[in-house]
């Protein structure tokens, strides 16, 4: 059980690093948006920051509750140079996050952390909503 718990803590720290990355990426994307899409994309990206920050806060709290120490390092941030690139990078990040959280749900169940499993399912739901929003924006995007 201790080994399962440590794997879970390590995985949650990976997720936390990616949530930090999302906060930074969305903040920078909001300011880098340019051209005809700037007026729509700036507020769109800014609106995502609060959700991703809330996810980071949740993860840090759970890591501590499980006996771990939250990471303070974000995953590497990539900065595309155009609006489409930013949208595509954000979409891929959301897809990757859903995969990671799905793995974390499995790990939480194996570690006997059923409350955490349910909470992570809620995060998957949030991230799926973000992914769907990005897909809809890209569907009608014209360069």
DRENDO-1510 file (C-alpha; in Angstrom, 1 decimal, always signed):
<recs>
REC; n; res; u; v; w
REC; 1; UNK; +0.0; +0.0; +0.0 .
REC; 2; UNK; +2.9; +2.4; +0.8 .
REC; 3; UNK; +4.3; +1.8; -2.7 .
REC; 4; UNK; +0.9; +2.5; -4.3 .
REC; 5; UNK; +0.7; +5.7; -2.3 .
REC; 6; UNK; +4.1; +6.9; -3.3 .
REC; 7; UNK; +3.3; +6.3; -7.0 .
REC; 8; UNK; +0.2; +8.3; -6.5 .
REC; 9; UNK; +2.0; +11.2; -4.9 .
REC; 10; UNK; +4.6; +11.1; -7.7 .
REC; 11; UNK; +1.9; +11.1; -10.3 .
REC; 12; UNK; +0.0; +14.0; -8.6 .
REC; 13; UNK; +3.2; +16.0; -8.6 .
REC; 14; UNK; +3.6; +15.4; -12.3 .
REC; 15; UNK; +0.0; +16.6; -12.7 .
REC; 16; UNK; +0.7; +19.6; -10.5 .
REC; 17; UNK; +3.7; +20.6; -12.7 .
REC; 18; UNK; +1.4; +20.5; -15.7 .
REC; 19; UNK; -1.2; +22.6; -14.0 .
REC; 20; UNK; +1.5; +25.2; -13.3 .
REC; 21; UNK; +2.4; +24.9; -17.0 .
REC; 22; UNK; -1.3; +25.5; -18.0 .
REC; 23; UNK; -1.5; +28.6; -15.8 .
REC; 24; UNK; +1.7; +30.1; -17.3 .
REC; 25; UNK; +0.7; +29.1; -20.8 .
REC; 26; UNK; -2.8; +30.5; -20.7 .
REC; 27; UNK; -1.5; +33.8; -19.1 .
REC; 28; UNK; +1.2; +34.2; -21.8 .
REC; 29; UNK; -1.1; +33.1; -24.6 .
REC; 30; UNK; -3.7; +35.7; -23.5 .
REC; 31; UNK; -1.1; +38.4; -24.0 .
REC; 32; UNK; +0.5; +37.0; -27.1 .
REC; 33; UNK; -2.8; +36.6; -29.1 .
REC; 34; UNK; -2.6; +38.9; -32.1 .
REC; 35; UNK; -4.3; +39.9; -35.3 .
REC; 36; UNK; -8.0; +39.4; -36.0 .
REC; 37; UNK; -8.4; +36.8; -33.2 .
REC; 38; UNK; -6.8; +38.9; -30.4 .
REC; 39; UNK; -10.0; +40.3; -29.0 .
REC; 40; UNK; -11.6; +36.9; -28.7 .
REC; 41; UNK; -8.6; +34.8; -27.7 .
REC; 42; UNK; -7.2; +37.1; -25.0 .
REC; 43; UNK; -10.3; +36.8; -22.8 .
REC; 44; UNK; -10.8; +33.1; -23.8 .
REC; 45; UNK; -7.3; +32.2; -22.5 .
REC; 46; UNK; -7.6; +34.4; -19.4 .
REC; 47; UNK; -10.8; +32.7; -18.4 .
REC; 48; UNK; -9.0; +29.4; -18.2 .
REC; 49; UNK; -6.4; +30.6; -15.8 .
REC; 50; UNK; -8.6; +30.5; -12.7 .
REC; 51; UNK; -9.7; +26.9; -13.4 .
REC; 52; UNK; -6.2; +25.6; -13.9 .
REC; 53; UNK; -5.0; +27.5; -10.7 .
REC; 54; UNK; -7.9; +25.9; -8.8 .
REC; 55; UNK; -6.7; +22.5; -10.0 .
REC; 56; UNK; -3.2; +23.2; -8.9 .
REC; 57; UNK; -4.4; +24.2; -5.5 .
REC; 58; UNK; -6.4; +21.0; -5.2 .
REC; 59; UNK; -3.5; +18.9; -6.2 .
REC; 60; UNK; -1.1; +20.6; -3.8 .
REC; 61; UNK; -3.5; +20.0; -1.0 .
REC; 62; UNK; -4.0; +16.3; -1.8 .
REC; 63; UNK; -0.2; +15.7; -2.1 .
REC; 64; UNK; +0.3; +17.1; +1.4 .
REC; 65; UNK; -2.7; +15.1; +2.7 .
REC; 66; UNK; -1.1; +12.0; +1.3 .
REC; 67; UNK; +2.2; +12.8; +3.1 .
REC; 68; UNK; +4.1; +14.2; +0.1 .
REC; 69; UNK; +5.6; +17.6; -0.8 .
REC; 70; UNK; +4.2; +19.5; -3.7 .
REC; 71; UNK; +6.5; +20.3; -6.5 .
REC; 72; UNK; +7.3; +24.0; -7.2 .
REC; 73; UNK; +8.5; +23.5; -10.8 .
REC; 74; UNK; +6.2; +23.8; -13.8 .
REC; 75; UNK; +6.5; +21.4; -16.7 .
REC; 76; UNK; +8.4; +23.0; -19.6 .
REC; 77; UNK; +6.3; +25.7; -21.3 .
REC; 78; UNK; +6.3; +25.9; -25.1 .
REC; 79; UNK; +5.4; +29.1; -26.7 .
REC; 80; UNK; +3.9; +28.9; -30.2 .
REC; 81; UNK; +4.2; +32.1; -32.2 .
REC; 82; UNK; +0.7; +32.3; -33.8 .
REC; 83; UNK; -2.9; +32.1; -32.6 .
REC; 84; UNK; -3.6; +28.7; -34.2 .
REC; 85; UNK; -0.4; +27.3; -32.7 .
REC; 86; UNK; -1.5; +28.5; -29.2 .
REC; 87; UNK; -4.9; +26.9; -29.6 .
REC; 88; UNK; -3.4; +23.6; -30.9 .
REC; 89; UNK; -0.9; +23.6; -28.0 .
REC; 90; UNK; -3.6; +24.2; -25.5 .
REC; 91; UNK; -5.8; +21.5; -27.0 .
REC; 92; UNK; -3.0; +18.9; -26.9 .
REC; 93; UNK; -2.2; +19.9; -23.3 .
REC; 94; UNK; -5.9; +19.3; -22.3 .
REC; 95; UNK; -5.8; +15.9; -24.1 .
REC; 96; UNK; -2.6; +14.9; -22.3 .
REC; 97; UNK; -4.1; +16.1; -19.0 .
REC; 98; UNK; -7.1; +13.9; -19.4 .
REC; 99; UNK; -4.8; +10.9; -20.1 .
REC; 100; UNK; -2.8; +11.7; -17.0 .
REC; 101; UNK; -5.8; +12.1; -14.7 .
REC; 102; UNK; -7.3; +8.9; -16.0 .
REC; 103; UNK; -4.2; +7.1; -14.9 .
REC; 104; UNK; -4.3; +8.9; -11.6 .
REC; 105; UNK; -7.9; +7.7; -11.1 .
REC; 106; UNK; -6.6; +4.1; -11.5 .
REC; 107; UNK; -3.7; +4.8; -9.1 .
REC; 108; UNK; -6.0; +6.4; -6.5 .
REC; 109; UNK; -8.3; +3.3; -6.6 .
REC; 110; UNK; -5.3; +1.0; -6.2 .
REC; 111; UNK; -4.1; +3.0; -3.2 .
REC; 112; UNK; -7.5; +2.9; -1.6 .
REC; 113; UNK; -8.1; +6.6; -2.0 .
REC; 114; UNK; -11.7; +6.5; -3.2 .
REC; 115; UNK; -12.5; +10.1; -2.3 .
REC; 116; UNK; -9.6; +11.2; -4.4 .
REC; 117; UNK; -10.7; +9.0; -7.2 .
REC; 118; UNK; -14.1; +10.8; -7.3 .
REC; 119; UNK; -12.4; +14.2; -7.1 .
REC; 120; UNK; -10.1; +13.3; -10.0 .
REC; 121; UNK; -13.1; +12.2; -12.0 .
REC; 122; UNK; -14.4; +15.8; -11.5 .
REC; 123; UNK; -11.1; +17.1; -12.8 .
REC; 124; UNK; -11.5; +14.9; -15.9 .
REC; 125; UNK; -14.9; +16.4; -16.5 .
REC; 126; UNK; -13.5; +20.0; -16.2 .
REC; 127; UNK; -10.6; +19.2; -18.5 .
REC; 128; UNK; -12.9; +17.6; -21.0 .
REC; 129; UNK; -15.0; +20.8; -21.1 .
REC; 130; UNK; -11.8; +22.8; -21.8 .
REC; 131; UNK; -10.9; +20.3; -24.5 .
REC; 132; UNK; -14.3; +20.6; -26.2 .
REC; 133; UNK; -14.2; +24.4; -26.0 .
REC; 134; UNK; -10.8; +24.4; -27.8 .
REC; 135; UNK; -12.0; +22.0; -30.4 .
REC; 136; UNK; -15.0; +24.2; -31.2 .
REC; 137; UNK; -12.8; +27.3; -31.5 .
REC; 138; UNK; -10.4; +25.5; -33.8 .
REC; 139; UNK; -13.2; +24.0; -35.9 .
REC; 140; UNK; -14.2; +27.5; -37.1 .
REC; 141; UNK; -10.8; +29.0; -37.0 .
REC; 142; UNK; -9.6; +30.9; -40.1 .
REC; 143; UNK; -6.0; +32.0; -40.3 .
</recs>
